[in-house]
Amino acid sequence: MGANPSYFQKRVIRKSDSSMYPVEQVSWEDAVEFCKKLSDLPEEKKAGRVYRLPTESEWEYACRAGTTTGYCSGDDESRLAEYAWFYRNSNNQTHPVGEKKSNPLGLYDMHGNVWEWYSDWYGNYPSVAVADPVGPKEGSDRVYRGGGWYLMAAGCRSARRRRIAPSHRDLLTGFRVALSSSGISK
C-alpha cells in the first residue's frame, strides 16, 4: 500500500517487530482497497486466491469458535486477559498479534486489540433464525466488531457490534482479511 498508517507502529512501543502490530487508522474503503491489491498480486492471481473482508456472520462464527458464551474463553471476564488485549491489560496501546492464547479454531486477537471492519452494511438482525445471514444491500454505516485495547471486557464480547461511516479512520479500528472460498485449493 506504500505506507503503514498505524499510530502505534510509528511509536516506539517496544523492541518487538513493529510489522506484527495490527494495522489501525484505516477506513473501510482502505481495507477493501488492500484486499483488492492483495488479490491482484501475480502470485495470488496465479493461485486463484481472492481476498476480501469477512462478513459479520463469518466473523462471529470464527470468534465464537463453537462456543455460545460471551467470549471464546467462556462467560468469566477474568479469563479474557488470557485471550485479549483490552483496557485492563493493554497499557493503552495495541500489541503484536498472536501474543495471547488463540481461540479453539486457532485464531488470535478475535477479542480486543483493535475493532475490525466487515463487509456488511449495518442493519437490524433478521427477525427469524437464519443460517449465515447477510447484511442489508445498502446503508450509510458499516459494521465493525471485536472490541479494542481501550475497552472494558464487556466491550469485547462476541456479540458486541458497532457501526460507523465507511470513511472513518481512528487508532482503534483495523481489519482482518478473509480468503474467498472460490480461492481455496481443493
C-alpha positions as CSV (number, residue, x, y, z in Angstrom):
1,M,0.0,0.0,0.0
2,G,3.1,2.2,0.2
3,A,3.0,3.1,3.9
4,N,1.7,1.9,7.2
5,P,-0.8,4.5,8.6
6,S,-0.8,2.9,12.1
7,Y,-0.3,5.2,15.1
8,F,1.2,2.5,17.3
9,Q,3.5,1.2,14.6
10,K,5.0,4.7,14.3
11,R,5.7,5.0,18.0
12,V,8.5,3.0,19.6
13,I,6.4,0.9,21.9
14,R,8.9,-1.9,22.5
15,K,11.6,-3.6,20.5
16,S,9.5,-6.3,19.0
17,D,8.9,-6.4,15.3
18,S,6.5,-3.5,14.5
19,S,5.1,-5.3,11.4
20,M,3.4,-7.7,13.8
21,Y,1.1,-5.0,15.2
22,P,-2.4,-4.7,13.9
23,V,-2.8,-2.0,11.3
24,E,-5.2,0.7,12.5
25,Q,-6.2,4.2,11.3
26,V,-7.7,2.6,8.2
27,S,-11.1,3.3,6.8
28,W,-13.4,0.6,5.4
29,E,-12.5,1.8,1.9
30,D,-8.8,1.4,2.7
31,A,-9.4,-2.1,3.9
32,V,-11.3,-3.0,0.8
33,E,-8.6,-1.5,-1.4
34,F,-6.0,-3.5,0.4
35,C,-7.9,-6.7,-0.3
36,K,-8.1,-5.8,-4.0
37,K,-4.4,-5.1,-4.2
38,L,-3.6,-8.3,-2.4
39,S,-5.8,-10.3,-4.7
40,D,-4.2,-8.7,-7.8
41,L,-0.7,-9.7,-6.9
42,P,0.6,-12.0,-9.6
43,E,1.3,-15.0,-7.3
44,E,-2.2,-14.7,-5.8
45,K,-3.9,-14.3,-9.2
46,K,-2.0,-17.4,-10.5
47,A,-3.1,-19.4,-7.5
48,G,-6.7,-18.2,-7.9
49,R,-6.8,-16.6,-4.5
50,V,-9.3,-13.7,-3.9
51,Y,-9.2,-11.8,-0.6
52,R,-12.0,-9.8,1.0
53,L,-13.3,-8.5,4.3
54,P,-15.2,-11.2,6.1
55,T,-19.0,-10.9,6.6
56,E,-20.3,-10.1,10.1
57,S,-21.7,-13.6,10.4
58,E,-18.4,-15.2,9.3
59,W,-16.5,-13.2,11.9
60,E,-18.9,-14.1,14.7
61,Y,-18.7,-17.8,13.8
62,A,-14.9,-17.6,13.8
63,C,-14.8,-15.6,17.1
64,R,-17.2,-17.8,19.0
65,A,-15.3,-20.9,17.7
66,G,-18.1,-23.3,18.6
67,T,-18.9,-21.6,21.9
68,T,-22.2,-20.0,22.9
69,T,-20.6,-17.8,25.6
70,G,-19.8,-14.1,25.8
71,Y,-16.1,-14.8,24.9
72,C,-14.4,-17.7,23.3
73,S,-13.0,-18.5,26.8
74,G,-16.4,-18.6,28.5
75,D,-18.5,-16.0,30.3
76,D,-15.9,-15.2,33.0
77,E,-14.4,-11.8,32.3
78,S,-11.4,-12.7,34.4
79,R,-10.2,-15.3,31.8
80,L,-10.4,-12.8,28.9
81,A,-6.9,-11.5,29.7
82,E,-5.5,-14.8,28.6
83,Y,-7.0,-14.2,25.1
84,A,-7.3,-10.5,24.5
85,W,-5.7,-7.0,24.9
86,F,-8.3,-4.7,26.5
87,Y,-8.4,-1.9,29.0
88,R,-7.3,-3.9,32.0
89,N,-4.0,-5.2,30.4
90,S,-3.2,-3.2,27.3
91,N,-1.3,-0.3,28.8
92,N,-3.3,1.9,26.4
93,Q,-1.9,0.6,23.2
94,T,-2.1,-2.2,20.7
95,H,0.1,-5.2,20.9
96,P,1.6,-7.6,18.4
97,V,-0.8,-10.1,17.0
98,G,-0.6,-13.6,18.5
99,E,0.8,-12.9,21.9
100,K,-2.3,-14.1,23.7
101,K,-3.9,-17.6,23.5
102,S,-5.8,-18.5,20.3
103,N,-9.4,-19.4,20.4
104,P,-10.5,-23.1,19.8
105,L,-10.2,-22.5,16.0
106,G,-6.6,-21.3,16.3
107,L,-7.4,-17.7,15.6
108,Y,-5.7,-14.9,17.5
109,D,-7.0,-11.5,18.7
110,M,-10.6,-12.1,17.9
111,H,-11.5,-10.2,21.1
112,G,-9.7,-6.9,21.8
113,N,-6.6,-5.2,20.4
114,V,-8.5,-3.3,17.6
115,W,-12.0,-3.2,16.2
116,E,-12.2,-4.9,12.8
117,W,-14.2,-3.8,9.7
118,Y,-16.6,-6.2,8.0
119,S,-18.1,-6.3,4.5
120,D,-21.7,-5.8,5.8
121,W,-23.7,-2.7,5.9
122,Y,-25.1,-2.2,9.4
123,G,-28.7,-3.2,9.9
124,N,-31.1,-5.0,12.2
125,Y,-30.7,-8.7,12.6
126,P,-33.3,-10.8,10.8
127,S,-36.5,-11.4,12.8
128,V,-36.3,-15.2,12.2
129,A,-33.4,-17.6,12.6
130,V,-31.1,-17.6,9.5
131,A,-28.0,-19.7,8.8
132,D,-25.2,-17.4,7.6
133,P,-27.2,-14.2,7.4
134,V,-26.2,-11.4,5.1
135,G,-26.4,-7.8,6.0
136,P,-28.5,-5.2,4.1
137,K,-27.7,-4.5,0.4
138,E,-27.1,-0.8,1.2
139,G,-26.8,1.6,4.1
140,S,-24.9,4.5,5.5
141,D,-22.7,2.7,8.1
142,R,-20.6,-0.4,8.0
143,V,-20.2,-2.9,10.8
144,Y,-17.1,-3.3,12.9
145,R,-16.6,-5.8,15.8
146,G,-14.1,-7.3,18.1
147,G,-13.6,-4.6,20.7
148,G,-10.3,-3.0,21.4
149,W,-7.4,-2.2,23.7
150,Y,-9.2,0.7,25.3
151,L,-12.5,-1.1,26.2
152,M,-13.6,-2.8,29.3
153,A,-14.1,-6.6,28.9
154,A,-17.8,-6.2,28.2
155,G,-17.0,-4.2,25.1
156,C,-15.1,-7.1,23.7
157,R,-17.9,-9.7,23.9
158,S,-18.5,-12.0,20.9
159,A,-21.9,-10.4,20.2
160,R,-20.8,-6.8,20.5
161,R,-21.2,-4.8,17.3
162,R,-20.9,-1.2,16.3
163,R,-21.5,0.9,13.2
164,I,-19.7,3.8,11.7
165,A,-19.3,5.6,8.3
166,P,-17.0,3.6,5.9
167,S,-14.7,6.7,5.5
168,H,-14.0,6.8,9.3
169,R,-10.4,6.3,10.5
170,D,-9.1,6.1,14.0
171,L,-6.4,4.4,16.1
172,L,-8.9,2.0,17.4
173,T,-10.0,0.3,14.1
174,G,-8.3,-2.1,11.8
175,F,-9.4,-5.1,9.7
176,R,-8.9,-8.9,9.1
177,V,-8.6,-10.4,5.7
178,A,-10.6,-13.4,4.6
179,L,-9.8,-15.8,1.7
180,S,-12.9,-16.3,-0.5
181,S,-14.0,-19.9,-0.7
182,S,-13.5,-19.7,-4.5
183,G,-9.8,-19.1,-3.9
184,I,-9.3,-22.2,-1.6
185,S,-7.5,-25.1,-3.3
186,K,-9.3,-28.4,-3.2
